[in-house]
Amino acid sequence: MNKLNEETKGLMLELLGLTLIFTAAFYQGITSDWFNKYPQQSQAYNQRIADLATLNVLREISFVMRDPDSTDNLERLVRNHDTINRANVDISLQDAKLQEILNNEGRSAKAITILFALLGAFLVLLGKFYVFLYKNQLH
């Protein structure tokens, strides 16, 4: 009866190892997809903000062109220019922070995937060893 338990233990270890390897592959697929998509989505969002700021500046310039002598229009244009410069700095800082976060998260995801795969492979080999011992004890 003990020999049957060794074979069962070996098969269960193999099953657990294969499950961990499958989990590692699945996790890799999910995280790599997310890490590939997210920067492009963020870049598109930042581009929309820049496009809207550009349109806003063009609108302000058209106001100034209608009445170039008006000091209100010139002050408005200067205020908008400062606002756009601050927005560009904010976008640059957000992009740098996002890139740092993505790099750190990418390293963590890779480490988790490698750990799962190695642990799974070890369990499969250990399970094979138990089954091998069981088969040798029968003969």
N, C-alpha and C positions, 0 to 999 in steps of 0.2 A: 504493500500500500504506500510505503514511503517513496518508492521509485515512481509511482504514478504521480505523487505530489511534486516530485522534482520536474517531471515533464510538464505538468500543468503550470508550475511556477515558471519554467522556462518559456512556455508559450505565452503566459500572461505578461512576462517581461518584454517579450518581442512585440506583443500587441501594444503595450504601453509605449515602447520605444517608437514604433511606427506611428502611433497617434501623435507623439511629440514632434516627430519629423514632419508629419502632415500639418500640424499646428504651426510649426516654424515656416513652412512654405506658404501657408495661408496668410499668416501675419506679415510675411515679407511682401506678398502681393498687395495686401491692403495698404501697408505703410508706404511702399514705393510709389503706388498710385497717388496717394495723397501728397507725398513730397514732390511728385512731378507736377501735379495740377496746381497746388496752392500758390507757388511763386508767380505763375502766369496769371492766375485770377487776381492776385494782389497787384501785379503790374498793370493789368487792364483797368483796375479800379483807380490806380494812381494816374493813369493816362486820361481817364474820364475827368478827374479833378483838374488836371492841367488844361485839358481842352475847354472846360467850363470857365476856368480862370482866364484863358486867352480870349474867349468870347466876351467875357465881362470887360476886359481891357479894350477890346475893339468897340464895344458899346460906349464906353466912357470916352474914347477918342472921338467917336462920332459926335458926342455932346460938345466936346471942346471945339471941334471943327465948325459946328454951327455958329458958335459965338466965342471966338478965340480970345476976346478981350475980357471975358467974364472971369473974375477971380474965383468964384464959386466952382466953376468947371475945372479950373486948374488945381484947386485944392482937392477936389474929388478925385482927379486923376492921380495926384501924388499919394493920397490915402489908399487908393486901390493898388497902386504900385507897391507900396509898403506891405499891404495885406498879402499880395501875391508873393512877394519875396519871403515873408514869414511862412506862408503855406508851402513854398518850395523847400525851405529849410526843414519844416516839420515832416514833409514827405520823405526827404532824404534820411532824416533821423529814424523814422518809422521803418524804412526799408533796411537800414543797417541793423536795427533791433530784430526785425523779422528774419533777416539772413542769419544772424547769430542764433536765434531760437531754432530755426530750421536745421542749422548745422549741429547743434547740441542734440536735438530730438532725433536727427538722422543717425548720429553715433549711438544713441541709446537703443533705437530700433534695430540697428545692425547687431549690436551686442546681444540683445534679447533673442534675435533670430539665430545667431551663431550658437548661443547657449542651448536653446531648444534643440537645434539640429545635432549638436555634439552629445547632449544628454540622451537624446533619442537613439542615436547610433550606438552609444555605449550600452544602453538597455537592450537593444536588438542583439548585439554581440554577446552580452551576458546571458540573454535568453537562449541564444544558440548554444552557448557553452553548457547550460543546464540540460538542454535537450540532448546534446552530444554525450554528456555524462550518463544520462539515463539510457541512451541507446547502447553505450559501451557496457553498462552494468547488466544488460539483458543477455549479452553474449558471453 
